[in-house]
């Protein structure tokens, strides 16, 4: 097995363990590259079908290309898609900075979905290398019913032993891609020929390295118009993956405040 085979095998094991031990369960689909890989892995894990709902927390502010991608592949992959609208900006914490408040609509949307569908677990495509706060995560992370995260009190994880038991008044978040890197994700996309949104590929000297809402997500300078060029660019760059995310530039603790409050 090479390194991608090992990452794939570990993620398949995590997905199968989660499905066997946590119900009801849903997979969060941001429409970005990481959650596309996650859906691909779930289809591999369960013989070509995803056996739980796939949930897009819809702010109404995604790029048109992202909505077109969602509608095409939800049908093509036979997904049980939930695409409920997130609560309005007024429902978010007014002490957050403007871009963070827009992003926090997804926090409120997830909180509402947990109650509406009685979910005991959600699968998310986050990675430790994406942002410093994510490095504090576990593969399986218990969260309070309101989504609150105490990063100082995370369960230990040894080898491949994951505690999927829910403490009272909580749900669990499962992160099968936590050990992957951005470069791993793109290498796997290339190997498996996984579809991704066209915004990831350069047009007019710019491309999106990370996808989010219109107005708070911006492209980077790039001529990488195909996956081979993206891989070469990632091997050479020292810029952070979230360089185009406005919220990361508003305050030093912006992302950590969102995460502690229940953000993805």
C-alpha positions as CSV (number, residue, x, y, z in Angstrom):
1,X,0.0,0.0,0.0
2,X,1.2,3.5,-0.7
3,X,0.4,6.5,1.5
4,X,-2.9,7.3,-0.4
5,X,-4.0,3.7,-0.1
6,X,-3.4,3.9,3.7
7,X,-5.3,7.2,4.1
8,X,-8.1,5.8,2.1
9,X,-8.3,2.6,4.1
10,X,-8.2,4.5,7.4
11,X,-11.1,6.8,6.2
12,X,-13.2,3.9,5.0
13,X,-12.8,2.2,8.4
14,X,-13.8,5.4,10.2
15,X,-16.9,5.8,8.0
16,X,-18.0,2.2,8.5
17,X,-17.5,2.4,12.3
18,X,-19.5,5.6,12.5
19,X,-22.4,4.1,10.4
20,X,-22.5,1.0,12.5
21,X,-22.5,2.8,15.9
22,X,-24.1,6.2,15.4
23,X,-27.7,6.7,14.2
24,X,-29.2,8.9,12.9
25,X,-26.2,10.2,11.0
26,X,-25.6,12.7,8.2
27,X,-22.7,13.8,6.1
28,X,-22.0,17.6,5.7
29,X,-21.5,18.6,2.1
30,X,-19.9,22.1,1.6
31,X,-19.7,21.5,-2.2
32,X,-15.9,21.8,-1.9
33,X,-13.1,19.4,-2.7
34,X,-12.7,17.9,0.8
35,X,-16.4,17.0,1.2
36,X,-16.5,15.7,-2.4
37,X,-13.7,13.3,-1.5
38,X,-15.6,12.4,1.6
39,X,-18.7,11.5,-0.5
40,X,-16.5,9.5,-2.8
41,X,-15.1,7.6,0.1
42,X,-18.6,7.0,1.5
43,X,-19.7,5.5,-1.8
44,X,-16.6,3.2,-1.8
45,X,-17.3,2.2,1.8
46,X,-20.9,1.2,1.2
47,X,-20.8,-0.5,-2.2
48,X,-21.6,2.6,-4.4
49,X,-24.3,4.3,-2.3
50,X,-24.2,6.7,0.6
51,X,-26.5,5.2,3.2
52,X,-27.2,8.4,5.1
53,X,-28.4,11.9,4.2
54,X,-26.0,14.4,2.7
55,X,-26.6,17.8,4.1
56,X,-25.8,21.2,2.5
57,X,-26.2,24.0,4.9
58,X,-27.4,26.6,2.4
59,X,-26.9,30.3,3.1
60,X,-28.2,31.2,-0.3
61,X,-24.8,32.8,-0.9
62,X,-22.9,30.0,-2.7
63,X,-21.4,30.7,-6.1
64,X,-23.7,29.8,-9.0
65,X,-21.1,27.3,-10.2
66,X,-21.3,25.6,-6.8
67,X,-25.1,25.3,-6.9
68,X,-24.9,23.8,-10.4
69,X,-22.3,21.3,-9.2
70,X,-24.5,20.3,-6.3
71,X,-27.6,19.8,-8.3
72,X,-25.7,17.7,-11.0
73,X,-23.9,15.4,-8.7
74,X,-26.6,15.0,-6.1
75,X,-28.6,13.4,-8.9
76,X,-25.7,11.6,-10.6
77,X,-24.5,10.0,-7.3
78,X,-28.1,9.3,-6.0
79,X,-27.7,11.3,-2.8
80,X,-30.4,11.8,-0.2
81,X,-29.8,15.6,-0.2
82,X,-30.9,17.9,2.6
83,X,-30.5,21.5,1.5
84,X,-32.4,23.6,4.2
85,X,-31.9,27.3,4.3
86,X,-29.7,28.6,7.1
87,X,-31.2,31.2,9.6
88,X,-30.7,34.8,8.7
89,X,-27.8,37.0,9.7
90,X,-29.8,38.4,12.6
91,X,-29.8,35.0,14.3
92,X,-26.0,35.1,14.6
93,X,-23.8,36.5,17.4
94,X,-23.7,40.3,16.9
95,X,-20.3,40.5,18.6
96,X,-18.6,38.6,15.7
97,X,-16.9,40.5,12.9
98,X,-18.9,41.0,9.7
99,X,-17.5,38.1,7.6
100,X,-17.5,35.8,10.6
101,X,-21.2,36.6,11.1
102,X,-22.0,35.5,7.5
103,X,-20.1,32.3,8.1
104,X,-21.9,31.8,11.4
105,X,-25.2,31.4,9.6
106,X,-24.0,27.8,8.9
107,X,-23.5,27.3,12.7
108,X,-27.1,28.2,13.2
109,X,-28.2,26.1,10.3
110,X,-26.4,23.1,11.7
111,X,-27.8,23.7,15.1
112,X,-31.3,23.8,13.7
113,X,-30.7,20.6,11.6
114,X,-29.5,18.7,14.6
115,X,-32.8,19.3,16.3
116,X,-35.0,19.0,13.2
117,X,-33.6,15.6,12.2
118,X,-32.7,14.3,15.6
119,X,-29.1,13.7,14.5
120,X,-26.8,12.0,16.9
121,X,-23.7,12.3,14.6
122,X,-22.5,14.4,11.7
123,X,-19.6,13.5,9.4
124,X,-17.5,16.5,8.3
125,X,-14.6,16.8,5.8
126,X,-12.2,18.9,7.9
127,X,-8.4,18.5,7.9
128,X,-5.9,19.4,10.6
129,X,-3.6,21.2,8.2
130,X,-6.2,23.6,7.0
131,X,-6.1,26.0,9.9
132,X,-4.4,26.0,13.3
133,X,-7.6,25.6,15.3
134,X,-8.4,22.4,13.5
135,X,-5.2,20.9,14.8
136,X,-6.9,20.7,18.2
137,X,-9.6,18.3,16.8
138,X,-10.0,14.6,17.2
139,X,-11.3,12.0,14.7
140,X,-14.4,11.7,16.9
141,X,-15.3,14.8,18.8
142,X,-18.3,15.1,21.2
143,X,-20.2,18.4,21.0
144,X,-22.9,19.8,23.2
145,X,-26.4,19.8,21.7
146,X,-26.0,23.5,20.8
147,X,-22.8,22.6,19.0
148,X,-20.4,24.1,21.6
149,X,-16.9,22.7,21.5
150,X,-14.6,22.5,24.5
151,X,-11.2,22.0,22.7
152,X,-9.5,21.7,26.1
153,X,-11.5,18.6,27.0
154,X,-11.1,16.2,24.0
155,X,-11.1,12.4,24.4
156,X,-7.7,10.7,23.9
157,X,-7.4,8.6,20.8
158,X,-5.0,5.7,20.6
159,X,-4.2,3.8,17.4
160,X,-7.6,3.2,15.6
161,X,-9.7,3.0,18.7
162,X,-12.4,5.7,18.6
163,X,-15.0,6.4,21.3
164,X,-18.3,6.8,19.4
165,X,-20.4,6.7,22.5
166,X,-22.3,10.0,23.1
167,X,-22.2,11.7,26.5
168,X,-25.7,12.8,27.6
169,X,-26.8,16.0,26.0
170,X,-24.4,15.8,23.1
171,X,-23.8,14.6,19.5
172,X,-20.5,13.5,17.9
173,X,-18.7,14.9,14.9
174,X,-16.7,12.4,12.9
175,X,-13.7,13.6,10.8
176,X,-12.5,10.9,8.4
177,X,-10.1,13.3,6.6
178,X,-8.5,14.8,9.6
179,X,-5.1,13.2,8.9
180,X,-5.1,14.2,5.2
181,X,-3.4,17.3,3.8
182,X,-4.5,19.6,1.0
183,X,-1.9,18.0,-1.2
184,X,-3.2,14.5,-0.3
185,X,-6.7,15.5,-1.2
186,X,-5.7,16.8,-4.7
187,X,-3.5,13.7,-5.3
188,X,-6.5,11.5,-4.4
189,X,-8.8,13.6,-6.7
190,X,-6.3,13.1,-9.5
191,X,-5.9,9.4,-8.9
192,X,-9.7,8.7,-8.5
193,X,-10.8,11.3,-11.1
194,X,-13.2,12.8,-8.6
195,X,-15.3,15.7,-10.0
196,X,-14.7,19.1,-8.3
197,X,-16.3,22.6,-8.9
198,X,-14.8,24.5,-11.9
199,X,-13.9,27.4,-9.6
200,X,-10.9,25.5,-8.4
201,X,-9.2,25.9,-11.8
202,X,-7.6,29.2,-12.9
203,X,-9.4,31.6,-15.2
204,X,-7.9,34.9,-16.1
205,X,-5.0,34.4,-13.7
206,X,-7.1,33.6,-10.7
207,X,-8.6,30.5,-9.0
208,X,-10.3,29.6,-5.7
209,X,-8.2,27.5,-3.4
210,X,-11.0,27.3,-0.9
211,X,-14.8,27.7,-1.5
212,X,-17.2,29.6,0.7
213,X,-19.8,32.3,0.4
214,X,-19.9,35.0,-2.2
215,X,-18.5,38.2,-0.7
216,X,-16.4,36.6,2.0
217,X,-14.4,34.2,-0.2
218,X,-11.9,35.5,-2.7
219,X,-9.7,34.0,-5.4
220,X,-5.9,33.8,-5.3
221,X,-3.5,34.7,-8.1
222,X,-2.8,31.5,-10.1
223,X,-2.4,30.1,-13.5
224,X,-3.1,26.5,-12.4
225,X,-5.9,25.5,-14.8
226,X,-5.7,21.7,-14.3
227,X,-4.9,19.3,-11.5
228,X,-1.3,18.7,-12.5
229,X,-0.7,22.4,-12.3
230,X,-2.5,22.7,-8.9
231,X,-0.3,19.9,-7.5
232,X,2.8,21.7,-8.7
233,X,1.5,25.0,-7.2
234,X,0.8,23.4,-3.9
235,X,4.3,21.8,-3.7
236,X,5.8,25.3,-4.2
237,X,3.6,27.6,-2.2
238,X,3.9,28.7,1.4
239,X,0.7,30.7,1.4
240,X,-2.1,29.3,3.7
241,X,-5.0,27.4,2.1
242,X,-7.5,29.9,3.6
243,X,-5.7,33.0,2.3
244,X,-8.9,33.9,0.4
245,X,-11.2,33.7,3.4
246,X,-12.1,37.2,4.7
247,X,-12.9,36.0,8.2
248,X,-9.4,34.7,8.7
249,X,-8.1,38.3,8.3
250,X,-10.6,40.1,10.5
251,X,-9.1,39.1,13.9
252,X,-6.6,36.7,15.2
253,X,-9.2,34.5,17.0
254,X,-12.0,34.8,14.5
255,X,-11.9,31.2,13.4
256,X,-11.5,29.8,16.9
257,X,-14.5,31.8,18.1
258,X,-16.6,30.3,15.3
259,X,-15.4,26.8,16.0
260,X,-16.0,27.0,19.8
261,X,-19.5,28.2,19.0
262,X,-20.2,25.2,16.8
263,X,-18.9,26.1,13.3
264,X,-17.9,23.2,11.0
